Amino acid sequence: MYYSMILIAVVMFGFQFFLNNDYEKKNGSGFLQSMVFIFGSSLVGLPVLWAINSFKFEFTWYTFFLATVTALNMMACLFCGQKALARINLSLYSIFSMLGGMLLPFFAGILFYEEKLTPGKILCFVIVTAALFFTFEKGQSKKGFIYYAGIFVFNGMSGVLSKIFQESTYEKTSAAGYSVLSALMTVLITGAIILFNLKKVELPSKKSYVSLVGAGLLNKVANYLLLIALSQVPASVQYPMVTGGTMIVSTILGFFTPNKPKKKEIISLVLSFIGLMMLVVFP
């Protein structure tokens, strides 16, 4: 059941990235535009998560603290992402982002939570990493390593924070309660940033509201499913699955867009699939 949750979440992430790209094409990807997107998508996802939690509002100080850190981590990742995109192309940005999202939770699970390092995990990690680098395209690159490192660390920390929540023995809410608080803190923090920059903020294009709503719903529910699955599936298994699986879904969806996947992206898809199979062949 838990592996099914991961697979469902992976498909949802694939569609979410498709909607994210559509939104950015219609509204741009500047800092404030991104803040509006995160505010709107979190605002849409919040009542859905609250409904999943049977409209109960749970609170503990530990969960509140971790939810606030989670929201701030997202803001930091966004800031570094915007700075990095001014220096490197999208393919290299994606490599830093997805590699961090896989590597940090992978090693956190093994080093701090006594998850076993198996041949299947090693092979999957190596092959999916290779698949990521097949998506690389040459582009302009300037100084600014701190921003590239920021993407890597902050995107990876999102998975690490989820693992910390699940394994913590402090008084905490349910996974749904934590998801609700995280979404709420994201809305409040991004809302405050928008309010202080109100004169500079532009409303999203009317044609992009479907993408905004869809991306918000998919992201919040998918992350909630991963949080639930993390209670039973090791982080060193889950996050390589998420990274490799999302690459596969995103590439497949690309066949239904004007920008068809290139040869190297298809190779990346095949490698990702082989990497995921390593978890099955060598559990």
C-alpha positions, 0 to 999 in steps of 0.5 A: 500500500505504501509503495502505491502511495509513492507511485501515485505521488510520483505521477502527481509530481510529474503533472505538477511540474507540467503545470508549473512550467505552464504557469511560468510561461504565462507569468514569468519566474521572477521572485515576486511572481514565484511568491504569488504562485506559492501563496496561491497554490498553498492557499488552494491546497490548505483546505484540501489538507484540512479536509483530509484531516477531517477538518480538525486543527491539530497543534503542538509547539514542536510541529509548529516549529518544524512546519515553520522551518519547512516553510522557510526552507521552501522560501530559501530554496526559491530564493537560491533558485531564482539567483541560480537561474540567472547564471545557469541553464534550466537543465543544470538547475534541475540536476542540482535540485533533484540530486539534492532532493535524492541524496540528502534524504538518502544519506540521512536515512542511512547515517542517522536512522539506521537504514540498511545500505543494500546493493539495490539502493547503491545501484539505484542511486548511482544509475538515477544520478547518471540519468540526471546528468544525461539531461545536462545541456551546455549553457552560460555559467557564471560565478555563484556557487553558493546559490547552486549549493543552496538549491541542492541543500534546501531542496534536499532538506525538504525530504530530511525534514519529513524524515525528522518529523516521522521519526521524532519522539517529541509530542507532535500532530498527525502527518495530516496535521503537520501538512496543514500547519506547513501549508498555513505557515507557507501562506502566512510567510509568502502573504507577508512578503507579498503584502510588503511588496504590494505595489510591485506585485502583478496578479497572475494571468487569467489563463494561468489560474487552472495551472495554479489551482492544479499545481497546488492541489497536486503538490500538497496531496503528493507531499502528504502521501510521501509523508505517510509512506515515509512512516513505513518506507525507508528514506533511502528507498523512497527518495530515489524512487521519487526522483527517478519516477518523476523523471520518467513521468515528466519525460512521458508527458513531454511526448504530448507537448510541442517540445518532444523529448530529445534522444538524451532525455529518452536515455535518461528515462530508460536509465531511471527505469533501470535504476528503479528496477534495482530496488526490486531485483536487489531489495 
